[in-house]
C-alpha cells in the first residue's frame, strides 16, 4: 500500500513539474513576443491615434490622424480620426471639410454630434439642431447629443417642454446625471415649475456636490462659462423657486446659507431675493435692510422682470385698481381671448347642420353639444371612419373669430379643423392648417405637442399651467389677467400690507421702450421671437405680429428709445378704432406739436421728425399703417411695419387695429 502511494505521489509531482515548465515556457514566449512585437510589428498611426483619442489627448490624436491620412487618404477610419480630433480642438471648418468625405450611412452618432457642436459654435443653431437629431437617429441615447440639444432649447428658450424631456433622459445616463438635472432645472424654471426645479437642483447637487461636472457645461452657444450653472447660481435658483411657492422661511434659510458659504461673491441679487423672503415672512424692517444691501442688483434694474412670488389672481387687484381692473378684465379684448367651452357652449353659435370640409367634399364635420362639452365628429364618406374630438378651450375674443382646442379619442390635444369667423358669421378651416393634411386623422384637427399647447394657451391666459392643471387662483382670471404682464402679485400684496417702499411688482410703465415692446412681443411676435429665421416684416404672414414688425420701423429705430407700443395703446383698454386718434400720435413727432402720448412718460420726446410731404395734417394711417390681408383666413390686421409703401395692397378700411 505504501509503495503504491509513493508511486502515485511521484506521478503527481512529475505532472506538476511538467505543467510548471510548460507554463514557464509559454510565459517566456509571451514575454518575448510582448518585447519583440513593437520592434517587428509597430502600431500604426491609426491605432496610436485612436489610443490617444480614447485618452482625450486631442492634439496627439490629431498628429496621428494626419499621419494616418497621409499613409492612406482613402481609408474612412483615418479620415474619421482626423475629423474627430479636429472637431474636438474646435477646428470646425477643417472638421466639416473632412466629414464631407464620409458618406451619411458611414457617419456615427459621435460624428454627427461633432459636426453639430461645430455648427453651434459658428452660430448656425438651427442647422446644428437638425444634425444633432441625425446623431440621435444613430443612437437615441448618445449623451453628448442629448446634452447639446438640451442646451439649444435652453439657449433659445424654444420648445421648452421638449427640452425638459431630453434633459431628463440625459439625467438617467450614468455619468451625466448632474448635467441632465441642471439643464432640466434651468428649463423648468422658464416655465415656472418651481417644485420640479427644486427637486432637479437637489438631485444634481447630491450627485455632484462641487459642481465640477456641470460647471463647465455652458448654456452659451459659444461654450462660455455661466454663473447660472455654478453651485452658487443653482442655490439661488432654489431660493427663487421657494419664493415662487410662497415659502419665505425656507428661502431665507437657503439664502443666508449661500451668502455665508460664498463670501467672495457679489451678493446683490441674493440680498434682493432675501428682501422678498422677508416680505413673505412679514418682517418689513429686515426686508428693507436686505433691499438696501441689494442696491444696483441686476434683478431689479429691469422693471419688467417678474417677481419670485405666488400668483394672487386678477381679482386681488380690484380693490386698489378698480377702474383698471374693470377696464382690463371686463371690457378689453385681452380679458376675452380665452374661454372654457363648457362656460360658453350656448353662445358659440354651432352650425345647425353638418359642414362640408372647405377643401375635401368627402369630409363632413358635425359639431354638437354633448352635455357640458362640444363634440366635433368628422366623417369620410369613402372610409366610413368617424373621428372625434371633445373641445375644451375656445381661443379668441370673437372679434375676428374663435378657434377651438380639444382632445381626440386617444387623449391627444388638437387644434380643431373648423373655426368660427365673425366676418362670415360661420365656419371655415382654421388658419394655419393645411388644405390637405398629410395624416388623414388630422382632418379632425391639427395635433398639438406639449409645447404647442402651452404656447397657444400661454398667449391667451394669465398662466397656462394653471389652466392645464386646473389649479392656482389665476385660473379664474378672464383670459389674460393683470399678472400676465406685471407678474405674480403675491409679494406686492405683502408689500402693500406692510407699507413697504418697494411695490414688489413688475412695472412696465417705467421700463425702457425696448423692454416694453419685448414684453408685448411675448405674444405679438412669431413664437415670441422678435426676429425669427427668415423674418421679413413686409411679408403678409408677419403682419399680425405687431411688436416684431414695429421694431423694424424707423419710427421705432430712430426714436431714441421714446416710441413703443404704449405710445399709441393702453394695454388696459381696447385699442382705439378712430384713425384720427392715431394720426394725432403721428403728428406729435411729425410736426411741431409736443403733446403727451398715451404712454404718459415723464420725459420729453425726441426732436420732431420731418413733416409728411404728401399731407402734413391727416391721412397718416391710411398710407403708412393700412389694414391689409394676411395669411390668416378672414382676419385683416393693421400693418405696424410703418413705412412708405410701394404697393397697393392696403385696405380702405382703417378701423382694424
C-alpha positions in Angstrom: 0.0 0.0 0.0 2.8 2.4 0.9 4.6 1.5 -2.4 1.5 2.4 -4.4 1.0 5.7 -2.6 4.7 6.6 -3.1 4.4 5.9 -6.8 1.3 7.9 -7.1 2.7 10.9 -5.3 5.7 10.8 -7.6 3.5 10.7 -10.7 1.6 13.8 -9.5 4.8 15.6 -8.8 6.1 14.8 -12.3 2.9 16.1 -13.8 3.0 19.3 -11.8 6.6 19.8 -12.8 5.8 19.4 -16.5 2.9 21.8 -16.2 5.0 24.3 -14.5 7.7 24.0 -17.1 5.2 24.4 -19.9 3.7 27.4 -18.2 7.1 29.0 -17.7 7.9 28.3 -21.3 4.6 29.8 -22.5 5.0 32.9 -20.3 8.6 33.3 -21.6 7.4 33.1 -25.1 4.6 35.6 -24.4 7.0 38.0 -22.7 9.4 37.7 -25.6 6.5 38.4 -28.0 5.5 41.5 -26.0 9.0 42.7 -26.1 9.6 41.9 -29.7 6.2 42.8 -31.2 6.6 46.6 -31.2 10.0 46.2 -32.8 8.9 43.9 -35.6 5.2 44.9 -35.8 4.9 48.6 -34.6 1.4 50.1 -34.1 0.0 52.0 -37.0 -0.6 55.8 -36.8 -4.3 55.0 -36.9 -4.0 52.7 -33.8 -1.9 55.2 -32.0 -4.3 58.0 -32.9 -7.4 56.2 -31.6 -5.5 55.3 -28.4 -4.7 59.0 -27.9 -8.3 59.9 -28.7 -9.5 57.4 -26.1 -7.3 59.2 -23.6 -8.8 62.5 -24.7 -5.4 63.7 -25.9 -6.9 65.5 -28.9 -3.6 67.0 -30.1 -1.8 63.7 -30.2 -4.8 62.2 -31.9 -4.7 65.0 -34.5 -1.0 64.3 -35.1 -1.5 60.7 -35.7 -4.7 61.4 -37.7 -2.6 63.5 -40.1 -0.1 60.6 -40.4 -2.8 58.1 -41.0 -4.4 60.1 -43.8 -1.0 60.6 -45.4 -0.5 56.9 -45.5 -4.0 56.0 -46.6 -6.1 59.0 -47.7 -9.0 56.9 -48.8 -9.3 54.9 -45.6 -12.6 56.1 -43.9 -11.3 55.4 -40.3 -8.2 57.6 -40.9 -10.4 60.5 -42.2 -12.8 59.9 -39.3 -10.0 60.1 -36.7 -8.6 63.3 -38.2 -12.1 64.8 -38.4 -12.9 63.9 -34.8 -9.7 65.2 -33.4 -10.0 68.5 -35.4 -13.6 68.9 -34.1 -12.5 68.3 -30.5 -9.9 71.0 -30.9 -12.6 73.4 -32.3 -11.1 73.4 -35.8 -14.6 73.3 -37.1 -14.0 74.3 -40.8 -11.4 71.6 -41.2 -13.5 69.0 -39.4 -16.6 69.8 -41.6 -14.5 69.6 -44.7 -13.2 66.2 -43.7 -16.7 64.9 -42.8 -17.8 65.7 -46.3 -15.6 62.8 -47.4 -17.6 60.3 -45.3 -21.0 59.1 -46.6 -24.0 59.6 -44.4 -24.5 55.9 -43.9 -20.9 55.7 -42.6 -21.4 58.5 -40.1 -21.7 57.5 -36.5 -23.6 59.2 -33.6 -20.4 60.9 -32.4 -19.6 62.2 -35.8 -23.0 63.9 -36.2 -22.6 65.3 -32.7 -19.2 66.8 -33.5 -20.5 68.4 -36.7 -23.5 69.8 -34.8 -21.4 71.2 -32.0 -19.2 72.9 -34.5 -22.2 74.5 -36.2 -23.4 75.7 -32.8 -20.0 77.4 -32.2 -20.4 79.1 -35.6 -23.8 80.3 -34.6 -25.8 78.0 -37.0 -28.0 76.8 -34.2 -31.0 75.7 -36.4 -28.9 73.6 -38.7 -27.0 72.2 -35.7 -30.3 71.0 -34.3 -31.0 69.1 -37.5 -27.6 67.5 -37.5 -27.8 66.6 -33.8 -31.1 64.9 -34.4 -29.4 62.8 -37.0 -27.0 61.7 -34.3 -29.9 60.5 -32.1 -31.2 58.5 -35.0 -28.0 56.6 -35.0 -28.0 56.3 -31.2 -31.1 57.6 -29.3 -29.1 57.7 -26.0 -25.9 59.3 -27.2 -25.3 61.6 -24.2 -23.3 64.4 -25.9 -26.0 64.9 -28.5 -28.8 64.8 -25.9 -26.8 67.4 -23.9 -26.2 69.6 -26.9 -29.9 69.6 -28.0 -31.0 70.3 -24.4 -28.6 73.3 -24.5 -30.2 74.5 -27.7 -33.6 74.5 -26.1 -32.1 76.3 -23.1 -30.3 78.9 -25.2 -33.2 79.7 -27.5 -36.0 79.3 -25.0 -37.9 77.3 -27.6 -39.8 74.0 -27.3 -39.0 74.1 -23.6 -41.0 71.0 -22.6 -39.3 69.0 -25.3 -36.0 70.3 -24.0 -37.1 69.2 -20.5 -37.8 65.7 -21.7 -34.4 65.5 -23.4 -32.6 66.8 -20.3 -34.5 64.3 -18.0 -33.5 61.5 -20.4 -29.8 62.6 -20.1 -30.1 62.6 -16.3 -30.7 58.9 -16.4 -27.4 58.1 -18.2 -24.6 57.2 -15.8 -22.0 59.9 -15.6 -24.4 62.6 -17.0 -26.9 62.7 -14.2 -26.0 66.1 -12.8 -25.7 67.8 -16.2 -29.1 66.5 -17.2 -30.7 67.6 -14.0 -29.2 71.0 -14.2 -30.4 71.7 -17.7 -33.8 70.3 -16.8 -33.9 72.7 -13.8 -33.0 75.7 -16.0 -35.8 74.9 -18.5 -38.3 74.1 -15.8 -37.6 77.5 -14.2 -38.6 79.1 -17.6 -42.0 77.5 -17.2 -42.4 78.4 -13.6 -42.4 74.7 -12.5 -40.9 75.7 -9.1 -41.3 72.4 -7.2 -39.8 70.4 -10.0 -36.9 73.0 -10.2 -36.0 72.4 -6.6 -36.1 68.7 -6.9 -33.9 68.7 -10.0 -31.3 71.0 -8.5 -31.1 69.0 -5.3 -30.6 65.8 -7.3 -27.8 67.5 -9.3 -26.0 68.7 -6.2 -26.4 65.4 -4.5 -24.6 63.6 -7.4 -22.1 66.4 -7.9 -21.8 68.5 -4.7 -18.8 70.5 -6.0 -20.4 71.2 -9.4 -17.3 70.1 -11.3 -19.3 68.2 -13.9 -21.9 70.8 -14.8 -19.8 74.0 -14.0 -18.2 73.8 -17.5 -21.4 72.7 -19.2 -22.2 76.2 -20.7 -25.6 77.4 -21.8 -23.9 79.8 -24.1 -23.7 78.8 -27.8 -20.0 79.7 -27.7 -19.5 77.5 -24.7 -18.7 80.3 -22.3 -18.9 79.7 -18.5 -22.1 80.8 -16.8 -22.9 81.6 -13.2 -26.3 80.1 -13.9 -24.6 76.7 -13.9 -22.5 77.1 -10.8 -23.4 75.7 -7.4 -23.8 79.3 -6.3 -26.2 80.1 -9.1 -28.2 76.9 -8.6 -28.6 77.6 -4.9 -30.1 81.0 -5.7 -32.4 79.3 -8.2 -33.7 77.1 -5.4 -34.3 80.1 -3.3 -36.1 81.9 -6.1 -38.3 78.8 -6.7 -39.1 78.6 -3.0 -40.3 82.2 -3.1 -42.5 81.4 -6.1 -44.1 78.8 -3.9 -44.6 81.4 -1.1 -42.1 79.6 1.2 -40.3 82.6 2.5 -38.9 80.9 5.6 -37.2 78.2 3.6 -36.0 80.7 1.1 -34.4 82.8 3.9 -32.6 79.8 5.3 -31.2 78.9 1.8 -30.2 82.5 1.0 -28.4 83.1 4.3 -26.5 79.8 3.9 -25.5 80.8 0.4 -24.3 84.3 1.5 -22.2 82.8 4.3 -20.7 79.9 2.2 -19.8 82.0 -0.8 -18.2 85.1 0.9 -16.3 86.2 -2.2 -19.3 86.6 -4.5 -21.4 89.6 -5.4 -24.4 89.0 -3.3 -26.7 91.9 -4.6 -29.1 89.5 -6.3 -29.1 87.2 -3.2 -29.9 90.2 -1.0 -32.7 91.2 -3.3 -34.1 87.7 -3.1 -33.7 87.9 0.7 -35.7 91.1 0.8 -38.6 89.1 -0.9 -38.2 86.3 1.6 -38.5 88.8 4.5 -41.6 90.3 2.8 -43.2 86.9 2.7 -42.3 86.4 6.3 -43.9 89.8 7.2 -40.7 91.4 8.5 -40.7 94.9 6.9 -37.6 96.0 8.7 -35.5 93.0 7.7 -36.8 93.3 4.1 -35.7 97.0 3.9 -32.2 96.1 5.3 -31.8 93.4 2.7 -33.1 95.6 -0.1 -30.6 98.3 0.9 -27.8 95.8 0.6 -29.1 94.8 -2.8 -28.7 98.3 -4.3 -28.0 98.0 -8.0 -28.9 94.4 -8.2 -29.3 93.1 -11.7 -32.6 91.6 -10.8 -34.3 95.0 -10.1 -32.8 97.1 -12.9 -35.4 95.8 -15.4 -38.9 96.7 -14.2 -40.5 94.0 -16.4 -38.8 91.2 -14.5 -41.4 89.1 -12.8 -41.3 88.9 -9.0 -40.5 85.5 -7.5 -43.9 85.2 -5.8 -47.1 83.2 -5.9 -49.9 84.3 -8.1 -52.7 86.2 -6.5 -55.3 86.3 -9.3 -56.6 89.4 -11.1 -59.5 89.8 -8.6 -56.9 90.7 -5.9 -56.0 93.9 -7.9 -59.6 95.2 -8.0 -59.7 96.7 -4.5 -56.8 99.2 -5.2 -57.1 99.4 -9.0 -60.8 99.2 -9.5 -61.1 101.1 -12.8 -58.1 99.5 -14.4 -59.3 96.1 -13.3 -62.8 96.7 -14.7 -61.5 98.0 -18.0 -58.9 95.2 -18.5 -60.9 92.2 -17.2 -64.5 93.1 -18.1 -64.2 95.3 -21.2 -61.0 94.8 -23.1 -60.4 92.0 -25.6 -57.3 91.0 -23.6 -59.8 89.8 -21.0 -61.8 87.9 -23.6 -59.2 85.9 -25.5 -59.8 82.6 -23.7 -62.9 80.6 -22.7 -63.6 77.3 -21.2 -66.0 75.8 -23.7 -68.4 74.4 -21.0 -68.9 78.1 -19.9 -69.8 79.4 -23.4 -71.3 76.4 -25.0 -74.7 78.0 -25.5 -73.1 81.2 -27.1 -70.9 79.7 -29.7 -73.5 79.5 -32.5 -72.9 75.9 -33.5 -73.7 75.0 -37.1 -77.2 73.7 -37.4 -76.2 71.1 -40.0 -73.0 69.3 -41.0 -70.3 71.4 -42.6 -68.6 70.1 -45.7 -64.8 70.4 -45.4 -63.7 73.5 -47.4 -61.1 71.5 -49.3 -62.3 68.0 -49.4 -66.0 67.3 -50.3 -65.8 63.8 -48.9 -65.1 65.1 -45.4 -68.1 66.3 -43.4 -67.8 67.9 -39.9 -70.6 67.9 -37.3 -70.4 70.0 -34.1 -72.9 69.4 -31.4 -73.5 69.7 -27.7 -72.8 66.7 -25.6 -73.5 67.6 -22.0 -71.2 70.3 -21.0 -68.9 69.8 -24.0 -69.0 70.4 -27.7 -68.0 67.4 -29.7 -66.6 67.5 -33.3 -67.3 64.4 -35.4 -65.5 64.2 -38.7 -66.6 61.6 -41.2 -65.2 60.4 -44.5 -67.8 59.1 -46.9 -65.4 56.7 -48.6 -63.6 55.4 -45.5 -66.7 55.2 -43.2 -64.4 56.0 -40.3 -65.6 58.7 -37.8 -63.1 60.9 -36.0 -64.0 62.6 -32.7 -62.6 65.4 -30.6 -64.0 66.9 -27.5 -63.5 70.7 -27.4 -62.2 72.1 -24.1 -60.9 75.6 -24.9 -62.0 78.4 -27.2 -59.3 80.9 -28.2 -60.1 84.4 -29.4 -62.2 87.3 -28.4 -64.7 86.6 -31.1 -63.9 90.0 -32.7 -62.3 88.1 -35.6 -63.2 84.6 -34.6 -63.0 81.6 -32.3 -60.6 78.7 -32.6 -61.1 75.6 -30.5 -58.6 73.3 -28.8 -59.6 69.8 -27.6 -58.7 66.2 -27.3 -59.3 63.3 -29.6 -60.3 59.7 -28.7 -56.7 58.9 -27.7 -56.4 61.9 -25.4 -54.1 63.7 -27.9 -54.5 67.5 -27.9 -55.6 69.0 -31.2 -56.4 72.4 -32.7 -59.8 71.7 -34.3 -60.1 71.8 -38.1 -63.0 74.3 -38.0 -63.0 77.8 -36.6 -65.9 80.3 -36.4 -65.2 83.6 -38.2 -67.1 86.8 -37.4 -66.9 88.3 -40.9 -68.8 85.4 -42.5 -70.8 84.6 -39.4 -70.0 80.9 -39.9 -67.3 78.2 -40.1 -64.2 77.7 -42.2 -60.8 75.9 -42.0 -58.7 77.1 -39.1 -55.9 79.4 -40.2 -52.5 77.8 -40.3 -53.8 74.3 -41.0 -53.1 72.8 -44.4 -55.9 72.3 -47.0 -54.9 68.6 -47.2 -53.4 67.1 -44.1 -50.7 64.5 -44.6 -52.3 62.3 -42.0 -56.0 61.5 -42.6 -56.8 61.6 -38.9 -55.7 65.3 -38.8 -58.9 66.2 -40.6 -60.4 66.4 -37.2 -57.7 68.9 -36.2 -54.0 69.6 -36.2 -52.2 67.7 -33.4 -50.5 69.8 -30.8 -47.4 68.8 -29.0 -46.9 69.8 -25.3 -45.0 72.9 -26.3 -47.6 73.8 -28.9 -50.4 73.5 -26.4 -48.6 75.6 -23.8 -47.8 78.3 -26.4 -51.4 78.5 -27.5 -52.7 78.9 -24.0 -49.7 81.0 -22.9 -50.8 83.9 -25.1 -54.5 83.6 -24.2 -54.3 83.2 -20.4 -52.5 84.6 -17.3 -50.7 81.3 -16.7 -51.3 78.4 -19.0 -50.1 75.8 -16.4 -52.9 76.8 -14.0 -55.4 76.1 -16.8 -54.0 72.8 -17.9 -53.5 71.6 -14.3 -56.8 73.2 -13.1 -55.1 74.6 -10.0 -54.0 78.1 -8.9 -56.2 81.1 -8.3 -55.1 82.7 -11.5 -57.1 80.2 -13.5 -60.2 82.2 -12.5 -59.0 85.2 -14.4 -60.9 86.4 -17.5 -58.3 85.2 -20.1 -55.3 87.5 -19.8 -55.2 88.9 -16.3 -53.1 91.6 -14.7 -50.3 89.2 -13.7 -49.7 88.1 -17.3 -47.8 91.4 -17.8 -47.0 92.5 -14.3 -46.0 89.1 -12.9 -47.2 87.2 -9.9 -48.6 89.7 -7.3 -48.0 87.7 -4.0 -45.1 89.9 -2.9 -46.9 93.0 -4.0 -49.8 92.3 -1.7 -47.4 91.7 1.2 -45.6 95.0 0.3 -48.8 97.0 0.3 -49.9 95.5 3.6 -46.6 96.3 5.2 -46.4 99.7 3.6 -43.0 98.7 2.1 -41.3 101.3 -0.1 -40.7 98.9 -2.9 -44.0 97.9 -4.6 -42.6 94.4 -5.4 -44.4 94.1 -8.7 -43.5 94.3 -12.4 -43.8 97.9 -13.6 -43.7 98.1 -17.4 -44.7 101.8 -17.3 -41.3 102.8 -16.1 -39.3 100.4 -18.3 -37.4 101.3 -21.4 -39.2 101.3 -24.7 -37.3 98.2 -25.8 -38.3 96.2 -22.7 -41.9 97.3 -23.1 -42.0 96.2 -26.7 -40.3 92.9 -25.8 -43.0 92.3 -23.2 -45.7 92.7 -25.8 -43.6 90.5 -28.1 -44.1 87.5 -25.9 -47.4 87.2 -27.7 -47.3 89.7 -30.5 -44.3 88.2 -32.2 -44.0 84.8 -34.0 -43.4 82.2 -31.3 -42.4 85.0 -29.0 -39.2 85.5 -31.1 -38.8 89.1 -32.3 -36.7 88.2 -35.3 -37.0 84.5 -36.2 -35.0 83.0 -39.0 -36.2 84.3 -42.4 -38.2 87.1 -40.9 -39.3 89.8 -43.3 -41.6 92.4 -41.8 -43.1 93.2 -45.2 -44.5 89.7 -45.7 -48.2 89.3 -45.1 -47.7 86.4 -42.8 -46.0 88.6 -40.2 -48.5 91.5 -40.2 -50.4 90.1 -37.2 -47.2 90.1 -35.2 -47.3 93.8 -34.4 -44.4 94.0 -31.9 -42.0 92.3 -34.2 -42.8 94.5 -37.2 -42.9 97.7 -35.2 -39.3 97.2 -34.1 -38.3 97.3 -37.8 -40.0 100.6 -38.4 -38.0 103.9 -38.4 -40.5 105.4 -36.0 -39.1 102.9 -33.5 -35.5 102.6 -34.5 -34.9 106.4 -34.8 -36.9 107.4 -31.8 -34.0 107.3 -29.4 -36.0 104.9 -27.2 -39.1 107.1 -26.9 -41.5 105.2 -29.1 -43.1 101.8 -28.3 -46.5 100.0 -28.3 -47.8 102.1 -25.4 -47.2 105.3 -27.3 -50.5 104.6 -29.0 -52.1 101.8 -27.0 -53.2 101.5 -23.4 -53.0 97.7 -22.6 -55.8 98.1 -20.1 -58.3 99.1 -22.7 -59.3 98.1 -26.2 -57.4 99.7 -29.0 -59.0 102.8 -30.4 -60.7 102.4 -33.8 -60.7 106.1 -34.8 -57.8 106.8 -37.3 -57.7 110.4 -36.2 -56.7 109.3 -32.7 -53.6 107.6 -34.2 -52.8 110.5 -36.5 -52.6 112.8 -33.5 -49.9 110.5 -32.2 -48.1 110.7 -35.6 -48.3 114.4 -35.6 -46.7 114.6 -32.1 -43.4 113.8 -33.8 -44.0 114.7 -37.4 -45.0 118.3 -36.6 -44.0 121.0 -34.1 -46.6 119.7 -31.6 -45.3 118.2 -28.4 -48.4 116.7 -26.8 -48.0 113.9 -24.4 -48.6 110.3 -25.5 -50.7 107.5 -24.1 -47.5 106.1 -22.5 -47.6 109.1 -20.0 -43.9 109.3 -20.0 -42.3 111.8 -17.6 -39.5 112.8 -20.1 -39.9 114.8 -23.3 -40.0 113.1 -26.7 -37.1 113.4 -29.1 -36.9 116.2 -31.6 -39.8 116.4 -34.1 -39.4 114.3 -37.2 -39.9 115.6 -40.7 -43.5 116.5 -41.7 -45.1 114.4 -44.4 -44.6 115.9 -47.9 -47.9 114.5 -49.2 -50.3 115.7 -46.4 -48.8 117.2 -43.2 -52.1 117.1 -41.3 -54.0 113.9 -42.0 -54.1 110.6 -43.8 -51.0 109.1 -41.9 -52.6 105.8 -41.0 -54.2 105.1 -44.4 -50.9 105.4 -46.2 -48.4 104.2 -43.7 -50.3 101.8 -41.5 -53.1 100.4 -43.6 -55.3 97.4 -42.8 -54.0 94.5 -45.0 -55.0 91.0 -45.7 -52.8 88.3 -44.1 -52.4 84.6 -44.4 -54.9 84.2 -41.6 -58.3 83.5 -43.0 -60.9 86.3 -42.6 -58.5 88.2 -40.4 -57.1 91.5 -41.8 -54.7 93.4 -39.5 -53.2 96.8 -39.3 -49.7 96.8 -40.6 -47.3 98.0 -37.9 -44.3 98.0 -40.2 -44.6 101.8 -40.6 -43.0 102.8 -43.9 -43.5 104.4 -47.2 -45.3 101.6 -49.0 -44.6 100.7 -52.6 -47.6 98.5 -53.2 -51.4 98.9 -53.4 -52.3 96.0 -51.0 -53.7 98.4 -48.4 -57.4 98.1 -47.5 -59.5 101.2 -47.5 -60.9 100.2 -44.1 -58.9 101.7 -41.2 -60.9 100.5 -38.3 -58.8 97.4 -37.5 -56.1 98.0 -35.0 
